[in-house]
Amino acid sequence: MATLDVVSPDAGRRKRLTASITLLGIMLSIAAFHVSVLTRFQYFEEATRIQGWGAFFFSIVAIISAIIVVPLAVYHIRDLAQNPGHPITWFALGAGFGVLTPLFTGGFSRTASAFTGLVEGHLGAGDFFSAMLDAVLVFPYDFVVEGTLNVIVGLESGILFAVFGFIIDRINASKNEIVGTWGPWIFTAATGIPVLLFSLLGPTEFLRDLAS
């Protein structure tokens, strides 16, 4: 009877792929949220960004959302990271990222608002704890209602996630040790950082119209 060869996951490549894609997801999640805020302004209105502590705490919840969604999915779906994944796999991962991260970010919106109010002095300690309790209780509602407002831009970021992730996956699987070791990080930084900076510093009306 023939014996089937069992391919074991390459732990190093698997962890590196998961970590680099998670970093990419974090940057795209932050970018998607800040652009989605601009799309809530009508064409004839002046689009404005979230400023100060609000921008900071909403970026934090966007990071948390990416960390909830990305690592487990990539780690388990791309367990055989020594072999490049199929484009359809990355299309599915991109779609999941594009839908779930904005939903989670929406779910945490009251949490971000509560911390912003506390730090800026608009909420006292008692009001803060009350707001946090409300954020927990209303999380399912905000997950659907607030999160849905961000899904269109989230899906657009999901396209970038799928394309960049597919390329990172192939680089990570390279037989060249140097390319396989450093390439994923270099490519992640070279693509994710410009997208993030442009979402934060680019022309607001242009970003709004581009994402609408």
Secondary structure as GFF3:
##gff-version 3
##sequence-region A 1 212
A	DSSP	alpha_helix	11	38	.	.	.	ID=ss1
A	DSSP	alpha_helix	52	77	.	.	.	ID=ss2
A	DSSP	alpha_helix	87	107	.	.	.	ID=ss3
A	DSSP	alpha_helix	109	120	.	.	.	ID=ss4
A	DSSP	alpha_helix	125	137	.	.	.	ID=ss5
A	DSSP	alpha_helix	139	148	.	.	.	ID=ss6
A	DSSP	alpha_helix	151	172	.	.	.	ID=ss7
A	DSSP	alpha_helix	177	201	.	.	.	ID=ss8
A	DSSP	alpha_helix	204	211	.	.	.	ID=ss9
###
